[in-house]
Amino acid sequence: DTAVSQTPKYLVTQMGNDKSIKCEQNLGHDTMYWYKQDSKKFLKIMFSYNNKELIINETVPNRFSPKSPDKAHLNLHINSLELGDSAVYFCASSQTLGTPIYEQYFGPGTRLTVT
Amino acid sequence: AQKVTQAQTEISVVEKEDVTLDCVYETRDTTYYLFWYKQPPSGELVFLIRRNSFDEQNEISGRYSWNFQKSTSSFNFTITASQVVDSAVYFCALSPSGGSNYKLTFGKGTLLTVNP
């Protein structure tokens, strides 16, 4: 069983389109994250949700909107895609309350290519 | 602000050599967590180790060992008798502890290539 899964794995789209990436974790964790990895492999936090509540919102354009329908899911919607949005997007989860598990477990990543 | 520096961008070794990946961090927090992650060519991010700031014991796991020195703000990672399968990008990361801000601040990664 995959612990953190993301769909799709690859996403190729044109500038100006709107797209979504879905993430699900079956680890029972209470916190989920989105990270962006650019072409130089640099990883940077975008958002974090704890029990469906937005906790971290880094300096990300408003075109990016995360949505957490429940604590096992965190989706990322991107409006009006730009060339600079091309990257690998990683979802992650961890347990931060109760008995914390501080290490974050990552999904396989979604490679977004904007043409 | 938190910062993680991995000064070695790329390292190339021959199989069976030992190799150390350096990690230096900056934080104003008194308690924090340090991590190492491995990203093989397939692209996934694999958790290797977590160390909290009040535990400076070194750790060994098979061919992997970690040296945490709070006095120099370093958390170095050594692979003994490297193997081709160790070829990957290795990331050091830092997270505050407590509160609700558990974001990972990553270093830029070190690309390790182990040649046969």
Interface residues (C-beta under 8 A of the other chain):
Chain A: T31 Y33 Y35 K40 K41 F42 L43 K44 I45 S48 N50 I55 I56 E58 V88 F90 A92 S94 T96 Y102 E103 Q104 Y105 F106 P108 G109 R111
Chain B: Y33 F35 Y37 Q39 G43 E44 L45 F47 R50 N52 V89 F91 S95 S97 S100 N101 Y102 K103 L104 T105 F106 K108 G109
